[in-house]
Each structure stands twice: as C-alpha cells, then as structure tokens.
Amino acid sequence: MKKFANSIVEFLKEEDGPTAVEYAVMLALIVVVCLAAVGTIGTESNKKFEEVGAAIAAN
C-alpha cells in the first residue's frame, strides 16, 4: 500500500502545472453548475411557496 501511495505522490509531483490548471478548470465548472442549480431550485421553491400561500389565503 505504501508503494502505491508513493507512486501517486511521484505522479503528482511530475504533473504539477497542468494538473493544477485542470483541477482549477474542473472546480470552476462545478461551481458554475452548483450556482445554476441553487438558483433554479430557489426560483422553483419560491413559486411553490407562493402557490401554497395563495391556496391557504383562499380558504
């Protein structure tokens, strides 16, 4: 197991520059998708709360 961990550490040392850029791009894409999802969920839940509130007020 230690040999496997050492091989991973060596690989990461060899690919520092490109790997860091790739991870930064992936992280940026994940953040954009999360923000879009949260915005959509917020909008849809707001619509549902307004619908429920109107139904309650009608009774």
C-alpha positions in Angstrom: 0.0 0.0 0.0 2.9 2.3 0.8 4.4 1.7 -2.6 1.1 2.7 -4.2 0.9 5.9 -2.2 4.4 6.7 -3.1 3.7 6.2 -6.8 0.8 8.6 -6.6 2.9 11.2 -4.9 5.5 10.9 -7.6 3.0 11.2 -10.3 1.5 14.4 -8.8 5.0 15.8 -8.4 5.7 15.3 -12.1 2.4 16.8 -13.3 2.1 19.9 -11.0 1.5 22.6 -13.6 -1.0 21.0 -15.9 -2.8 19.1 -13.1 -3.3 22.3 -11.1 -4.8 24.0 -14.2 -7.1 21.1 -14.9 -8.3 21.0 -11.3 -8.9 24.7 -11.3 -11.0 24.4 -14.5 -13.0 21.5 -13.1 -13.6 23.3 -9.9 -14.8 26.4 -11.8 -17.2 24.3 -13.8 -18.5 22.6 -10.7 -19.1 26.0 -9.0 -21.0 27.3 -12.0 -23.2 24.2 -12.2 -23.9 24.4 -8.4 -24.8 28.1 -8.6 -27.1 27.4 -11.5 -28.7 24.5 -9.7 -29.2 26.6 -6.5 -30.7 29.4 -8.5 -33.1 27.1 -10.2 -34.1 25.4 -7.0 -34.6 28.8 -5.3 -36.8 30.1 -8.1 -38.9 26.9 -8.2 -39.3 26.7 -4.5 -40.3 30.4 -4.3 -43.0 29.7 -6.9 -44.3 26.7 -4.9 -44.4 28.7 -1.6 -46.3 31.5 -3.4 -48.8 28.8 -4.7 -49.2 27.3 -1.3 -49.6 30.7 0.3 -52.3 31.7 -2.2 -54.1 28.4 -1.6 -54.1 28.9 2.1 -55.2 32.5 1.8 -58.1 31.4 -0.5 -59.5 29.2 2.3 
